[in-house]
Amino acid sequence: MNMQKLTRPQIAWRIAQDIPDGAYVNLGIGAPELIANYLPTDREIIIHSENGILGMGPTPPKGAEDPDLINAGKKPVTLLPGGSYFHHTDSFAMIRGNHLDYCVLGAFQISQEGDLANWATLDNSRPPGVGGAMDLAVGAKNVYVMTDHCTRDGQPKLLETCTYPLTGRRVVDRIYTDVAVIDIAESGFVVREMLAGLSADQLRGMTGADLTFSDKCAELKAPAL
């Protein structure tokens, strides 16, 4: 294929461009945490972490980490002016009370109906860990997924039906992969953006379900990061 897939920082940057001013957002453990480093500076976006932080900032410079200030993934973070931290019970009350506008989660599989599987596989050598994903998947008003389009061995992650245990049914709104931006609609997967040099047939070959291409399908772009 005549293309250069997006790196994880580039996917994170692309997602950050779609988060609107004033949004309250949870970033899932793992790759979605990178999004905090690429939020547009002209927007006020309030980042939430389920261990009890509101107003979380980007990753601190090396040597400036505060061991008492970490996110749900146990990684050092910063706190923006006006930010706060509190008991995780209150944090989950925010999630379950539908007070988050967006959450961005990783995924093992996503179905064409928006089902999400991201906490367990059929591989017993990889212990499952759901964390707050089930609460976030049903508690956030909009659920975005950040993932590679295929597994390391080339198997599609976007499928007709998930084969792994589900995190939530019909919860995903949009998927950002290393080759495309895809919405979940009543008709299934709708491609909104795709990399230059990638054909529609090639993208179909990387996907385990039918694809519809938007009439305004655009080129997926990100700066060098």
Secondary structure, DSSP 8 states (H G I E B T S, - for coil): -------HHHHHHHHHHTS-TT-EEEE-SSGGGGGGGS--TTS--EEEETTTEEEE-----TT---TT-B-TTS-B--EEEEEEE--HHHHHHHHHTT--SEEEE--SEEETT--EE-S--S-TTS----TTHHHHHHHSSEEEEE--SB-TTS-BSEESS--S--SBSS---EEE-SSEEEEEETTEEEEEEE-TT--HHHHHHT-BS-EEEEEEEEE------
